[in-house]
Amino acid sequence: MFNEIVIKAKVAADNFVNDQRGVTAIEYAVIGVAVSALVLTVFATNGGLGTALTDAFTKISTAIKA
């Protein structure tokens, strides 16, 4: 009786340790947070990239209107 309980507990513990179902979702969430932080850092600061993109779109808009 006790031996069966120990075996069932060991099997349940092994299954829990080897279960990989949620790992992919967590990895994608971490990657999403990292990409979001990078995008916010690049575009939220008054850096050259945001200004360059704004200037480029302004020039394109002006050229289309002319």
PDB file of N, CA, C and O in Angstrom:
ATOM      1  N   MET A   1       0.825  -1.195   0.000  1.00  0.00           N
ATOM      2  CA  MET A   1       0.000   0.000   0.000  1.00  0.00           C
ATOM      3  C   MET A   1       0.868   1.257   0.000  1.00  0.00           C
ATOM      4  O   MET A   1       0.706   2.136  -0.847  1.00  0.00           O
ATOM      5  N   PHE A   2       1.796   1.331   0.967  1.00  0.00           N
ATOM      6  CA  PHE A   2       2.664   2.500   1.045  1.00  0.00           C
ATOM      7  C   PHE A   2       3.565   2.591  -0.180  1.00  0.00           C
ATOM      8  O   PHE A   2       3.850   3.683  -0.672  1.00  0.00           O
ATOM      9  N   ASN A   3       4.007   1.440  -0.667  1.00  0.00           N
ATOM     10  CA  ASN A   3       4.866   1.390  -1.843  1.00  0.00           C
ATOM     11  C   ASN A   3       4.145   1.962  -3.065  1.00  0.00           C
ATOM     12  O   ASN A   3       4.757   2.667  -3.867  1.00  0.00           O
ATOM     13  N   GLU A   4       2.869   1.671  -3.214  1.00  0.00           N
ATOM     14  CA  GLU A   4       2.085   2.203  -4.337  1.00  0.00           C
ATOM     15  C   GLU A   4       1.971   3.721  -4.262  1.00  0.00           C
ATOM     16  O   GLU A   4       2.050   4.403  -5.284  1.00  0.00           O
ATOM     17  N   ILE A   5       1.784   4.250  -3.059  1.00  0.00           N
ATOM     18  CA  ILE A   5       1.670   5.702  -2.885  1.00  0.00           C
ATOM     19  C   ILE A   5       2.984   6.382  -3.257  1.00  0.00           C
ATOM     20  O   ILE A   5       2.985   7.424  -3.912  1.00  0.00           O
ATOM     21  N   VAL A   6       4.096   5.794  -2.840  1.00  0.00           N
ATOM     22  CA  VAL A   6       5.411   6.359  -3.159  1.00  0.00           C
ATOM     23  C   VAL A   6       5.643   6.330  -4.662  1.00  0.00           C
ATOM     24  O   VAL A   6       6.141   7.302  -5.231  1.00  0.00           O
ATOM     25  N   ILE A   7       5.292   5.237  -5.304  1.00  0.00           N
ATOM     26  CA  ILE A   7       5.469   5.122  -6.756  1.00  0.00           C
ATOM     27  C   ILE A   7       4.592   6.134  -7.485  1.00  0.00           C
ATOM     28  O   ILE A   7       5.054   6.781  -8.425  1.00  0.00           O
ATOM     29  N   LYS A   8       3.331   6.283  -7.068  1.00  0.00           N
ATOM     30  CA  LYS A   8       2.440   7.260  -7.699  1.00  0.00           C
ATOM     31  C   LYS A   8       2.950   8.681  -7.506  1.00  0.00           C
ATOM     32  O   LYS A   8       2.861   9.502  -8.420  1.00  0.00           O
ATOM     33  N   ALA A   9       3.483   8.978  -6.325  1.00  0.00           N
ATOM     34  CA  ALA A   9       4.032  10.312  -6.064  1.00  0.00           C
ATOM     35  C   ALA A   9       5.250  10.569  -6.940  1.00  0.00           C
ATOM     36  O   ALA A   9       5.413  11.666  -7.474  1.00  0.00           O
ATOM     37  N   LYS A  10       6.109   9.556  -7.090  1.00  0.00           N
ATOM     38  CA  LYS A  10       7.299   9.720  -7.934  1.00  0.00           C
ATOM     39  C   LYS A  10       6.908   9.921  -9.391  1.00  0.00           C
ATOM     40  O   LYS A  10       7.478  10.775 -10.070  1.00  0.00           O
ATOM     41  N   VAL A  11       5.951   9.154  -9.874  1.00  0.00           N
ATOM     42  CA  VAL A  11       5.488   9.295 -11.262  1.00  0.00           C
ATOM     43  C   VAL A  11       4.872  10.676 -11.472  1.00  0.00           C
ATOM     44  O   VAL A  11       5.125  11.314 -12.494  1.00  0.00           O
ATOM     45  N   ALA A  12       4.073  11.141 -10.522  1.00  0.00           N
ATOM     46  CA  ALA A  12       3.459  12.470 -10.637  1.00  0.00           C
ATOM     47  C   ALA A  12       4.524  13.560 -10.630  1.00  0.00           C
ATOM     48  O   ALA A  12       4.425  14.523 -11.389  1.00  0.00           O
ATOM     49  N   ALA A  13       5.541  13.422  -9.782  1.00  0.00           N
ATOM     50  CA  ALA A  13       6.623  14.408  -9.732  1.00  0.00           C
ATOM     51  C   ALA A  13       7.416  14.407 -11.035  1.00  0.00           C
ATOM     52  O   ALA A  13       7.761  15.470 -11.551  1.00  0.00           O
ATOM     53  N   ASP A  14       7.703  13.236 -11.564  1.00  0.00           N
ATOM     54  CA  ASP A  14       8.427  13.145 -12.839  1.00  0.00           C
ATOM     55  C   ASP A  14       7.628  13.771 -13.975  1.00  0.00           C
ATOM     56  O   ASP A  14       8.184  14.484 -14.810  1.00  0.00           O
ATOM     57  N   ASN A  15       6.335  13.508 -14.007  1.00  0.00           N
ATOM     58  CA  ASN A  15       5.487  14.101 -15.044  1.00  0.00           C
ATOM     59  C   ASN A  15       5.456  15.618 -14.926  1.00  0.00           C
ATOM     60  O   ASN A  15       5.475  16.320 -15.938  1.00  0.00           O
ATOM     61  N   PHE A  16       5.409  16.126 -13.706  1.00  0.00           N
ATOM     62  CA  PHE A  16       5.389  17.574 -13.498  1.00  0.00           C
ATOM     63  C   PHE A  16       6.689  18.209 -13.973  1.00  0.00           C
ATOM     64  O   PHE A  16       6.662  19.251 -14.627  1.00  0.00           O
ATOM     65  N   VAL A  17       7.822  17.599 -13.656  1.00  0.00           N
ATOM     66  CA  VAL A  17       9.125  18.144 -14.044  1.00  0.00           C
ATOM     67  C   VAL A  17       9.305  18.104 -15.556  1.00  0.00           C
ATOM     68  O   VAL A  17       9.890  19.024 -16.127  1.00  0.00           O
ATOM     69  N   ASN A  18       8.816  17.065 -16.209  1.00  0.00           N
ATOM     70  CA  ASN A  18       9.008  16.902 -17.650  1.00  0.00           C
ATOM     71  C   ASN A  18       7.941  17.586 -18.494  1.00  0.00           C
ATOM     72  O   ASN A  18       8.023  17.548 -19.722  1.00  0.00           O
ATOM     73  N   ASP A  19       6.952  18.203 -17.882  1.00  0.00           N
ATOM     74  CA  ASP A  19       5.867  18.852 -18.621  1.00  0.00           C
ATOM     75  C   ASP A  19       6.372  20.157 -19.233  1.00  0.00           C
ATOM     76  O   ASP A  19       6.817  21.043 -18.504  1.00  0.00           O
ATOM     77  N   GLN A  20       6.311  20.291 -20.546  1.00  0.00           N
ATOM     78  CA  GLN A  20       6.832  21.453 -21.264  1.00  0.00           C
ATOM     79  C   GLN A  20       5.730  22.265 -21.925  1.00  0.00           C
ATOM     80  O   GLN A  20       6.033  23.119 -22.758  1.00  0.00           O
ATOM     81  N   ARG A  21       4.471  22.039 -21.594  1.00  0.00           N
ATOM     82  CA  ARG A  21       3.369  22.673 -22.307  1.00  0.00           C
ATOM     83  C   ARG A  21       3.353  24.188 -22.177  1.00  0.00           C
ATOM     84  O   ARG A  21       3.048  24.867 -23.158  1.00  0.00           O
ATOM     85  N   GLY A  22       3.662  24.746 -21.027  1.00  0.00           N
ATOM     86  CA  GLY A  22       3.561  26.186 -20.842  1.00  0.00           C
ATOM     87  C   GLY A  22       4.835  26.945 -21.135  1.00  0.00           C
ATOM     88  O   GLY A  22       4.839  28.176 -21.126  1.00  0.00           O
ATOM     89  N   VAL A  23       5.915  26.232 -21.393  1.00  0.00           N
ATOM     90  CA  VAL A  23       7.210  26.876 -21.567  1.00  0.00           C
ATOM     91  C   VAL A  23       7.225  27.762 -22.804  1.00  0.00           C
ATOM     92  O   VAL A  23       7.762  28.869 -22.745  1.00  0.00           O
ATOM     93  N   THR A  24       6.668  27.328 -23.901  1.00  0.00           N
ATOM     94  CA  THR A  24       6.680  28.104 -25.137  1.00  0.00           C
ATOM     95  C   THR A  24       5.918  29.405 -24.970  1.00  0.00           C
ATOM     96  O   THR A  24       6.371  30.447 -25.443  1.00  0.00           O
ATOM     97  N   ALA A  25       4.791  29.369 -24.320  1.00  0.00           N
ATOM     98  CA  ALA A  25       4.011  30.588 -24.104  1.00  0.00           C
ATOM     99  C   ALA A  25       4.790  31.584 -23.260  1.00  0.00           C
ATOM    100  O   ALA A  25       4.762  32.785 -23.529  1.00  0.00           O
ATOM    101  N   ILE A  26       5.477  31.095 -22.249  1.00  0.00           N
ATOM    102  CA  ILE A  26       6.274  31.983 -21.404  1.00  0.00           C
ATOM    103  C   ILE A  26       7.428  32.576 -22.197  1.00  0.00           C
ATOM    104  O   ILE A  26       7.736  33.757 -22.040  1.00  0.00           O
ATOM    105  N   GLU A  27       8.069  31.786 -23.042  1.00  0.00           N
ATOM    106  CA  GLU A  27       9.169  32.298 -23.863  1.00  0.00           C
ATOM    107  C   GLU A  27       8.680  33.393 -24.805  1.00  0.00           C
ATOM    108  O   GLU A  27       9.336  34.425 -24.946  1.00  0.00           O
ATOM    109  N   TYR A  28       7.538  33.177 -25.449  1.00  0.00           N
ATOM    110  CA  TYR A  28       6.995  34.204 -26.332  1.00  0.00           C
ATOM    111  C   TYR A  28       6.624  35.463 -25.557  1.00  0.00           C
ATOM    112  O   TYR A  28       6.789  36.569 -26.071  1.00  0.00           O
ATOM    113  N   ALA A  29       6.133  35.319 -24.351  1.00  0.00           N
ATOM    114  CA  ALA A  29       5.792  36.488 -23.534  1.00  0.00           C
ATOM    115  C   ALA A  29       7.041  37.285 -23.187  1.00  0.00           C
ATOM    116  O   ALA A  29       7.022  38.514 -23.242  1.00  0.00           O
ATOM    117  N   VAL A  30       8.117  36.608 -22.834  1.00  0.00           N
ATOM    118  CA  VAL A  30       9.371  37.294 -22.511  1.00  0.00           C
ATOM    119  C   VAL A  30       9.921  38.003 -23.740  1.00  0.00           C
ATOM    120  O   VAL A  30      10.394  39.135 -23.636  1.00  0.00           O
ATOM    121  N   ILE A  31       9.870  37.365 -24.893  1.00  0.00           N
ATOM    122  CA  ILE A  31      10.338  37.994 -26.130  1.00  0.00           C
ATOM    123  C   ILE A  31       9.478  39.201 -26.465  1.00  0.00           C
ATOM    124  O   ILE A  31      10.001  40.234 -26.882  1.00  0.00           O
ATOM    125  N   GLY A  32       8.166  39.089 -26.289  1.00  0.00           N
ATOM    126  CA  GLY A  32       7.263  40.212 -26.553  1.00  0.00           C
ATOM    127  C   GLY A  32       7.549  41.400 -25.657  1.00  0.00           C
ATOM    128  O   GLY A  32       7.533  42.543 -26.115  1.00  0.00           O
ATOM    129  N   VAL A  33       7.809  41.146 -24.393  1.00  0.00           N
ATOM    130  CA  VAL A  33       8.138  42.235 -23.465  1.00  0.00           C
ATOM    131  C   VAL A  33       9.453  42.889 -23.864  1.00  0.00           C
ATOM    132  O   VAL A  33       9.572  44.113 -23.812  1.00  0.00           O
ATOM    133  N   ALA A  34      10.436  42.099 -24.258  1.00  0.00           N
ATOM    134  CA  ALA A  34      11.729  42.653 -24.660  1.00  0.00           C
ATOM    135  C   ALA A  34      11.597  43.514 -25.911  1.00  0.00           C
ATOM    136  O   ALA A  34      12.178  44.598 -25.979  1.00  0.00           O
ATOM    137  N   VAL A  35      10.845  43.047 -26.895  1.00  0.00           N
ATOM    138  CA  VAL A  35      10.648  43.821 -28.122  1.00  0.00           C
ATOM    139  C   VAL A  35       9.881  45.103 -27.824  1.00  0.00           C
ATOM    140  O   VAL A  35      10.211  46.160 -28.361  1.00  0.00           O
ATOM    141  N   SER A  36       8.871  45.020 -26.983  1.00  0.00           N
ATOM    142  CA  SER A  36       8.102  46.214 -26.618  1.00  0.00           C
ATOM    143  C   SER A  36       8.979  47.235 -25.910  1.00  0.00           C
ATOM    144  O   SER A  36       8.890  48.431 -26.185  1.00  0.00           O
ATOM    145  N   ALA A  37       9.818  46.773 -25.008  1.00  0.00           N
ATOM    146  CA  ALA A  37      10.723  47.683 -24.302  1.00  0.00           C
ATOM    147  C   ALA A  37      11.695  48.339 -25.268  1.00  0.00           C
ATOM    148  O   ALA A  37      11.994  49.526 -25.140  1.00  0.00           O
ATOM    149  N   LEU A  38      12.186  47.577 -26.230  1.00  0.00           N
ATOM    150  CA  LEU A  38      13.104  48.132 -27.222  1.00  0.00           C
ATOM    151  C   LEU A  38      12.422  49.182 -28.082  1.00  0.00           C
ATOM    152  O   LEU A  38      12.980  50.255 -28.312  1.00  0.00           O
ATOM    153  N   VAL A  39      11.222  48.885 -28.556  1.00  0.00           N
ATOM    154  CA  VAL A  39      10.479  49.837 -29.389  1.00  0.00           C
ATOM    155  C   VAL A  39      10.163  51.102 -28.602  1.00  0.00           C
ATOM    156  O   VAL A  39      10.311  52.208 -29.122  1.00  0.00           O
ATOM    157  N   LEU A  40       9.732  50.952 -27.365  1.00  0.00           N
ATOM    158  CA  LEU A  40       9.437  52.127 -26.546  1.00  0.00           C
ATOM    159  C   LEU A  40      10.688  52.954 -26.282  1.00  0.00           C
ATOM    160  O   LEU A  40      10.631  54.184 -26.282  1.00  0.00           O
ATOM    161  N   THR A  41      11.809  52.290 -26.060  1.00  0.00           N
ATOM    162  CA  THR A  41      13.055  53.010 -25.823  1.00  0.00           C
ATOM    163  C   THR A  41      13.476  53.789 -27.057  1.00  0.00           C
ATOM    164  O   THR A  41      13.924  54.930 -26.945  1.00  0.00           O
ATOM    165  N   VAL A  42      13.339  53.194 -28.222  1.00  0.00           N
ATOM    166  CA  VAL A  42      13.770  53.851 -29.457  1.00  0.00           C
ATOM    167  C   VAL A  42      12.854  55.010 -29.813  1.00  0.00           C
ATOM    168  O   VAL A  42      13.337  56.081 -30.181  1.00  0.00           O
ATOM    169  N   PHE A  43      11.546  54.821 -29.714  1.00  0.00           N
ATOM    170  CA  PHE A  43      10.619  55.840 -30.197  1.00  0.00           C
ATOM    171  C   PHE A  43      10.163  56.823 -29.125  1.00  0.00           C
ATOM    172  O   PHE A  43       9.756  57.933 -29.468  1.00  0.00           O
ATOM    173  N   ALA A  44      10.213  56.467 -27.851  1.00  0.00           N
ATOM    174  CA  ALA A  44       9.730  57.366 -26.807  1.00  0.00           C
ATOM    175  C   ALA A  44      10.757  58.435 -26.466  1.00  0.00           C
ATOM    176  O   ALA A  44      10.389  59.537 -26.057  1.00  0.00           O
ATOM    177  N   THR A  45      12.019  58.129 -26.626  1.00  0.00           N
ATOM    178  CA  THR A  45      13.046  59.128 -26.347  1.00  0.00           C
ATOM    179  C   THR A  45      13.149  60.073 -27.527  1.00  0.00           C
ATOM    180  O   THR A  45      12.699  59.757 -28.628  1.00  0.00           O
ATOM    181  N   ASN A  46      13.730  61.206 -27.302  1.00  0.00           N
ATOM    182  CA  ASN A  46      13.904  62.179 -28.383  1.00  0.00           C
ATOM    183  C   ASN A  46      15.184  61.866 -29.144  1.00  0.00           C
ATOM    184  O   ASN A  46      16.078  62.705 -29.254  1.00  0.00           O
ATOM    185  N   GLY A  47      15.259  60.682 -29.651  1.00  0.00           N
ATOM    186  CA  GLY A  47      16.438  60.238 -30.378  1.00  0.00           C
ATOM    187  C   GLY A  47      16.352  60.582 -31.849  1.00  0.00           C
ATOM    188  O   GLY A  47      15.361  61.146 -32.311  1.00  0.00           O
ATOM    189  N   GLY A  48      17.375  60.248 -32.564  1.00  0.00           N
ATOM    190  CA  GLY A  48      17.463  60.579 -33.972  1.00  0.00           C
ATOM    191  C   GLY A  48      16.547  59.758 -34.855  1.00  0.00           C
ATOM    192  O   GLY A  48      16.148  60.229 -35.920  1.00  0.00           O
ATOM    193  N   LEU A  49      16.202  58.552 -34.452  1.00  0.00           N
ATOM    194  CA  LEU A  49      15.386  57.692 -35.306  1.00  0.00           C
ATOM    195  C   LEU A  49      13.975  58.229 -35.454  1.00  0.00           C
ATOM    196  O   LEU A  49      13.446  58.275 -36.565  1.00  0.00           O
ATOM    197  N   GLY A  50      13.359  58.634 -34.354  1.00  0.00           N
ATOM    198  CA  GLY A  50      12.005  59.187 -34.422  1.00  0.00           C
ATOM    199  C   GLY A  50      11.956  60.454 -35.246  1.00  0.00           C
ATOM    200  O   GLY A  50      11.039  60.652 -36.042  1.00  0.00           O
ATOM    201  N   THR A  51      12.942  61.308 -35.053  1.00  0.00           N
ATOM    202  CA  THR A  51      13.016  62.555 -35.813  1.00  0.00           C
ATOM    203  C   THR A  51      13.251  62.275 -37.292  1.00  0.00           C
ATOM    204  O   THR A  51      12.639  62.915 -38.147  1.00  0.00           O
ATOM    205  N   ALA A  52      14.123  61.332 -37.600  1.00  0.00           N
ATOM    206  CA  ALA A  52      14.410  60.992 -38.994  1.00  0.00           C
ATOM    207  C   ALA A  52      13.171  60.434 -39.684  1.00  0.00           C
ATOM    208  O   ALA A  52      12.900  60.775 -40.835  1.00  0.00           O
ATOM    209  N   LEU A  53      12.423  59.590 -39.002  1.00  0.00           N
ATOM    210  CA  LEU A  53      11.202  59.048 -39.601  1.00  0.00           C
ATOM    211  C   LEU A  53      10.158  60.138 -39.826  1.00  0.00           C
ATOM    212  O   LEU A  53       9.498  60.166 -40.865  1.00  0.00           O
ATOM    213  N   THR A  54      10.010  61.025 -38.860  1.00  0.00           N
ATOM    214  CA  THR A  54       9.056  62.127 -39.016  1.00  0.00           C
ATOM    215  C   THR A  54       9.439  63.003 -40.194  1.00  0.00           C
ATOM    216  O   THR A  54       8.583  63.381 -40.995  1.00  0.00           O
ATOM    217  N   ASP A  55      10.721  63.327 -40.304  1.00  0.00           N
ATOM    218  CA  ASP A  55      11.191  64.147 -41.427  1.00  0.00           C
ATOM    219  C   ASP A  55      10.974  63.435 -42.765  1.00  0.00           C
ATOM    220  O   ASP A  55      10.579  64.064 -43.746  1.00  0.00           O
ATOM    221  N   ALA A  56      11.231  62.136 -42.805  1.00  0.00           N
ATOM    222  CA  ALA A  56      11.060  61.383 -44.050  1.00  0.00           C
ATOM    223  C   ALA A  56       9.596  61.367 -44.476  1.00  0.00           C
ATOM    224  O   ALA A  56       9.295  61.561 -45.653  1.00  0.00           O
ATOM    225  N   PHE A  57       8.684  61.138 -43.534  1.00  0.00           N
ATOM    226  CA  PHE A  57       7.264  61.132 -43.880  1.00  0.00           C
ATOM    227  C   PHE A  57       6.777  62.519 -44.284  1.00  0.00           C
ATOM    228  O   PHE A  57       5.906  62.649 -45.143  1.00  0.00           O
ATOM    229  N   THR A  58       7.332  63.540 -43.672  1.00  0.00           N
ATOM    230  CA  THR A  58       6.967  64.909 -44.053  1.00  0.00           C
ATOM    231  C   THR A  58       7.422  65.204 -45.478  1.00  0.00           C
ATOM    232  O   THR A  58       6.673  65.790 -46.260  1.00  0.00           O
ATOM    233  N   LYS A  59       8.636  64.804 -45.817  1.00  0.00           N
ATOM    234  CA  LYS A  59       9.152  65.020 -47.174  1.00  0.00           C
ATOM    235  C   LYS A  59       8.321  64.246 -48.201  1.00  0.00           C
ATOM    236  O   LYS A  59       8.017  64.768 -49.274  1.00  0.00           O
ATOM    237  N   ILE A  60       7.959  63.018 -47.878  1.00  0.00           N
ATOM    238  CA  ILE A  60       7.143  62.215 -48.798  1.00  0.00           C
ATOM    239  C   ILE A  60       5.778  62.857 -48.984  1.00  0.00           C
ATOM    240  O   ILE A  60       5.275  62.943 -50.105  1.00  0.00           O
ATOM    241  N   SER A  61       5.184  63.303 -47.900  1.00  0.00           N
ATOM    242  CA  SER A  61       3.871  63.945 -47.971  1.00  0.00           C
ATOM    243  C   SER A  61       3.929  65.224 -48.793  1.00  0.00           C
ATOM    244  O   SER A  61       3.030  65.496 -49.589  1.00  0.00           O
ATOM    245  N   THR A  62       4.977  66.003 -48.602  1.00  0.00           N
ATOM    246  CA  THR A  62       5.139  67.246 -49.364  1.00  0.00           C
ATOM    247  C   THR A  62       5.334  66.947 -50.844  1.00  0.00           C
ATOM    248  O   THR A  62       4.776  67.642 -51.693  1.00  0.00           O
ATOM    249  N   ALA A  63       6.118  65.924 -51.162  1.00  0.00           N
ATOM    250  CA  ALA A  63       6.363  65.569 -52.556  1.00  0.00           C
ATOM    251  C   ALA A  63       5.088  65.062 -53.224  1.00  0.00           C
ATOM    252  O   ALA A  63       4.870  65.328 -54.406  1.00  0.00           O
ATOM    253  N   ILE A  64       4.257  64.348 -52.505  1.00  0.00           N
ATOM    254  CA  ILE A  64       3.010  63.841 -53.080  1.00  0.00           C
ATOM    255  C   ILE A  64       2.043  64.987 -53.359  1.00  0.00           C
ATOM    256  O   ILE A  64       1.351  64.987 -54.377  1.00  0.00           O
ATOM    257  N   LYS A  65       1.997  65.958 -52.457  1.00  0.00           N
ATOM    258  CA  LYS A  65       1.085  67.090 -52.615  1.00  0.00           C
ATOM    259  C   LYS A  65       1.514  68.011 -53.748  1.00  0.00           C
ATOM    260  O   LYS A  65       0.678  68.705 -54.327  1.00  0.00           O
ATOM    261  N   ALA A  66       2.812  68.030 -54.078  1.00  0.00           N
ATOM    262  CA  ALA A  66       3.312  68.953 -55.102  1.00  0.00           C
ATOM    263  C   ALA A  66       3.052  68.470 -56.502  1.00  0.00           C
ATOM    264  O   ALA A  66       3.417  69.143 -57.466  1.00  0.00           O
TER     265      ALA A  66
END
